[in-house]
Amino acid sequence: MHLDSAAAAGLELIVCDRKDAAEGVVVLTLRDAHGAQLPPWQPGAHLDLVLSPDLIRQYSLCGDPDDRCSYQVGVLREPKGRGGSIHVHDRLHIGTVVHVRGPRNHFLLVPAPRYLFIAGGIGITPLVPMLAAAQAAGSDWRLVYGGRSRGSMAFAEELQARYPGRVSVNPQDESGLLDLAQILRDPDDETLVYCCGPEPLLTAVEGRCASWRSGALHLERFAPVAVSEPILSEAFQVELTISGKTIEVPPGKSILEAVQEAGVEVLSACGEGTCGTCETAVLAGSIDHRDSILTPQERAAQNTMMICVSRAACPRLVLKL
């Protein structure tokens, strides 16, 4: 992904509405100040909110993709987080101008006859437009939604009213943790599982889906997964075909850092392999994938990588940069 000037510039949007969706959860509606149409998106997409030059955070779009005039994002206030959610809650009010980039999507809804959606807490946000899309497509689906308490679960009452009989709301203080052993007991080749939420939930769902067919499970993570030591412990070379440069990446430095130090601009945001902003095409070489986004099938294809965290598994990589 070579830096595109339009993509880098992003959009200047204005907060036109702000609502409390649950305890500690605020939903912002963003519009162009002059009423211009916004770039299209599909369920599962997220926006980069550029809160300051050093504070860029990703939030899932939870509105209606057919509405080309506004974007909606839901944000949980996390006092022990990295500062993004506190900034959103404390400083983004109606009338505030927000710089955004995107939308981008690494959590696409794949067509299927049946879906099982599993949400944990604020992980409901990317699933909300997926439910509407599945309903519109005539697919069979159900949502299992867990959270700390009923009051902390954004959209819960709204979704139960909109989709009678399809949405199961399971507050932990009322019914305990989700019974994943029962929920995922019977693998079904025609069902896709979509899950978003805290890491313990994702890890547990991954374990329960180990007996399901390959490709049945689709996850979106908020935090990076733990990774082992890099395959290569020594420096490696990276050839940049568009820039015509070859650089060396030493141990302890990311490809992204080395590329930027060489004067090549690349869009980036999270720096931890969870947002996909720095995804780059790989033309040759073997990749040591260390991100939290790509599926096993995408990793096996060896044709793209997140250069903020992933590295070479060979002496030389060739990137389309």
C-alpha positions in Angstrom: 0.0 0.0 0.0 1.9 3.0 -1.3 0.9 6.2 0.3 -1.9 7.8 -1.7 -2.3 11.6 -1.1 -6.1 11.4 -1.0 -6.1 8.5 1.4 -3.5 10.2 3.6 -5.5 13.4 3.7 -8.7 11.6 4.8 -11.8 13.6 5.7 -12.8 16.4 8.0 -16.2 15.4 9.5 -18.3 17.1 12.2 -20.0 15.4 15.1 -23.7 16.0 14.4 -25.1 13.8 17.1 -23.9 12.1 20.3 -25.9 9.6 22.3 -25.3 7.4 25.3 -25.9 3.9 24.1 -25.1 2.1 27.4 -23.1 2.6 30.5 -19.8 3.9 29.4 -20.7 3.7 25.7 -21.2 6.7 23.4 -22.4 6.6 19.8 -21.2 9.4 17.6 -22.8 10.4 14.3 -20.4 12.0 11.9 -21.2 14.0 8.7 -19.5 16.2 6.2 -19.9 19.8 7.3 -21.2 20.7 3.8 -23.5 17.7 3.3 -21.2 15.9 0.8 -21.7 12.1 0.4 -19.2 9.9 2.2 -17.2 7.0 0.8 -19.1 3.8 0.7 -18.5 0.9 3.2 -19.7 -2.6 3.9 -20.5 -4.3 7.3 -17.4 -5.0 9.3 -15.6 -1.8 8.2 -13.9 0.6 10.6 -12.7 4.2 10.6 -9.4 5.7 11.7 -10.1 8.6 14.0 -7.1 10.8 14.0 -7.5 12.4 17.4 -4.1 14.0 17.4 -0.9 13.4 15.3 0.1 10.7 17.8 -3.3 9.4 18.8 -5.0 7.4 16.0 -7.6 4.8 16.9 -9.9 2.5 15.0 -13.6 2.2 15.7 -16.1 -0.1 13.9 -18.9 1.5 11.9 -22.2 0.5 13.4 -24.7 2.5 11.3 -26.4 1.8 7.9 -24.1 1.3 4.9 -26.9 2.7 2.7 -26.7 6.0 4.4 -24.1 7.8 2.4 -24.5 11.0 4.4 -23.3 9.9 7.9 -21.1 7.4 9.7 -21.8 6.1 13.2 -19.2 4.7 15.6 -19.7 3.3 19.1 -16.9 3.8 21.7 -16.5 2.3 25.1 -14.8 4.4 27.7 -11.7 2.5 28.9 -10.0 4.2 31.8 -7.1 1.8 31.7 -6.8 2.0 27.9 -4.3 3.9 25.8 -6.1 7.2 25.8 -8.2 7.1 22.6 -11.6 6.3 24.2 -11.1 8.9 27.0 -10.3 11.5 24.3 -13.5 10.6 22.4 -15.7 10.7 25.5 -14.2 13.9 27.0 -13.5 15.9 23.9 -15.7 14.9 21.0 -19.1 16.7 21.3 -21.7 18.0 18.9 -20.0 20.4 16.6 -16.5 19.1 17.1 -14.5 18.6 13.9 -12.9 15.1 13.6 -10.3 14.0 11.1 -10.9 10.5 9.8 -9.3 8.0 7.4 -11.0 5.1 5.8 -13.3 3.2 5.8 -11.3 0.0 5.7 -12.5 -3.6 6.1 -10.7 -6.7 7.2 -13.9 -8.3 8.7 -16.1 -8.7 5.6 -19.4 -10.5 5.8 -19.0 -13.5 3.4 -22.3 -14.7 1.8 -23.6 -17.8 3.6 -27.0 -19.6 4.1 -26.6 -19.4 7.9 -24.7 -17.3 10.4 -23.9 -17.5 14.1 -22.9 -14.1 15.5 -21.2 -14.0 18.9 -20.6 -10.6 20.5 -18.9 -9.7 23.8 -19.4 -6.1 25.1 -18.5 -3.4 22.7 -17.7 -6.1 20.2 -21.4 -5.8 19.2 -20.6 -2.7 17.1 -19.3 -4.3 13.8 -22.0 -7.0 14.1 -24.9 -4.6 14.1 -24.8 -3.8 10.3 -24.0 -7.5 9.7 -27.3 -8.5 11.2 -29.2 -6.2 9.0 -27.3 -7.5 5.9 -27.9 -11.1 6.8 -31.6 -10.3 7.3 -31.8 -8.5 4.0 -30.1 -11.4 2.2 -32.7 -13.9 3.6 -30.0 -15.9 5.5 -30.8 -17.8 8.6 -29.0 -16.3 11.6 -28.9 -15.7 15.3 -26.9 -13.5 17.7 -25.6 -14.5 21.1 -24.6 -11.3 22.9 -22.8 -11.4 26.3 -21.7 -8.5 28.5 -21.0 -7.5 32.1 -24.6 -6.3 32.8 -27.7 -5.5 30.9 -27.0 -1.8 31.4 -23.6 -2.0 29.8 -24.7 -3.7 26.6 -25.2 -1.2 23.8 -28.0 -1.9 21.3 -29.3 -4.9 23.2 -33.0 -3.8 23.6 -33.0 -2.3 20.1 -31.8 -5.5 18.5 -34.2 -7.7 20.4 -37.1 -5.5 19.4 -36.0 -5.4 15.7 -35.3 -9.1 15.3 -37.7 -11.0 17.6 -36.5 -14.5 18.4 -33.1 -14.1 16.8 -31.2 -12.3 19.5 -30.1 -13.8 22.8 -28.9 -11.3 25.4 -26.8 -12.8 28.2 -25.6 -10.4 30.9 -22.9 -12.1 33.0 -24.4 -10.8 36.3 -27.6 -12.6 35.5 -26.7 -15.8 33.7 -22.9 -16.1 33.9 -20.5 -16.5 31.0 -21.7 -17.5 27.6 -22.0 -21.3 27.4 -19.8 -21.7 24.3 -19.6 -25.5 24.7 -23.4 -25.6 24.0 -23.5 -22.7 21.5 -20.7 -24.2 19.3 -21.4 -27.8 20.1 -22.5 -28.9 16.6 -20.3 -27.9 13.6 -22.3 -27.0 10.6 -20.7 -26.8 7.1 -23.2 -24.2 6.0 -22.8 -21.9 9.0 -20.3 -19.1 9.3 -19.3 -17.9 12.8 -18.6 -14.2 13.3 -17.2 -13.1 16.7 -16.0 -9.8 18.1 -15.2 -9.0 21.7 -12.5 -9.2 24.4 -9.6 -11.5 23.9 -10.7 -14.2 26.4 -13.9 -14.6 24.4 -12.1 -14.8 21.1 -9.6 -17.4 22.4 -12.4 -19.5 23.8 -14.4 -19.3 20.5 -11.3 -20.3 18.5 -10.8 -23.3 20.7 -14.5 -24.4 20.4 -14.4 -23.9 16.6 -11.3 -26.1 16.1 -13.5 -28.9 15.0 -15.5 -26.7 12.5 -14.5 -26.6 8.9 -11.6 -24.4 7.8 -12.8 -20.8 7.1 -16.0 -21.1 9.2 -14.7 -18.8 11.9 -14.2 -15.0 11.4 -12.8 -12.9 14.2 -12.1 -9.3 14.8 -9.6 -8.4 17.5 -9.2 -5.2 19.5 -5.8 -6.1 20.9 -2.8 -8.0 19.4 -2.3 -11.7 20.0 0.8 -12.9 21.7 3.5 -14.0 19.3 6.6 -16.1 19.6 10.2 -14.9 18.8 10.8 -13.9 15.2 11.8 -16.7 12.8 14.8 -14.7 11.7 17.0 -13.3 14.5 19.3 -11.5 12.1 18.8 -8.5 9.8 17.2 -9.0 6.4 16.8 -6.9 3.2 13.6 -5.4 1.8 13.4 -4.3 -1.8 10.9 -1.5 -2.5 9.8 -1.8 -6.2 7.9 1.5 -6.5 10.5 3.6 -4.7 13.5 1.8 -6.2 15.2 1.4 -2.9 16.6 -1.6 -1.0 16.8 -1.2 2.8 18.1 -3.3 5.6 15.9 -4.1 8.6 17.8 -5.0 11.7 16.6 -7.0 14.7 14.4 -4.9 17.0 13.2 -2.5 14.2 10.0 -3.0 12.2 9.8 -2.9 8.4 7.5 0.1 8.8 10.1 2.0 10.8 12.9 1.1 8.4 10.8 2.1 5.4 9.8 5.5 6.9 13.4 6.2 7.9 14.3 5.6 4.2 11.9 8.4 3.3 9.1 6.3 1.9 5.7 7.3 3.3 3.3 4.6 4.3 -0.1 5.0 6.0 -0.1 3.4 9.5 -2.2 3.7 12.6 -2.1 1.1 15.4 1.5 -0.1 15.2 0.5 -3.5 16.6 -1.0 -5.4 13.7 -4.7 -5.0 14.5 -6.0 -2.3 12.1 -4.7 -3.3 8.7 -3.7 0.3 7.7 -0.2 -0.6 6.7 -1.1 -3.7 4.7 1.4 -4.1 1.9 1.6 -6.3 -1.1 4.5 -8.8 -1.1 5.9 -9.7 -4.5 8.6 -12.2 -3.5 9.9 -13.8 -0.3 8.6 -15.7 2.7 6.7 -13.8 5.4 6.8 -14.2 9.2 3.2 -13.1 9.9 2.8 -11.6 13.3 -0.5 -9.6 12.9 -3.9 -10.3 14.4 -5.9 -9.8 11.2 -5.1 -12.2 8.4 -6.8 -15.6 8.2 -4.8 -18.8 8.0 -5.7 -18.9 4.3 -4.5 -15.3 3.7 -1.3 -16.0 5.5 -0.7 -19.1 3.5 -1.1 -17.1 0.3 2.0 -15.1 1.2 1.0 -12.1 -0.9 0.3 -9.4 1.7 1.6 -8.4 5.2 1.2 -5.9 7.9 4.6 -4.2 8.0 4.2 -2.7 11.4 4.7 -6.1 13.1 5.3 -8.9 10.5 8.8 -9.7 9.4 10.8 -11.7 6.8 11.2 -15.4 7.2 14.0 -15.3 4.5 17.0 -13.1 3.8 15.1 -10.8 1.3 11.5 -9.6 0.8 10.2 -7.7 -2.2 7.4 -5.2 -1.4 5.2 -3.1 -3.6 6.2 0.2 -2.0 
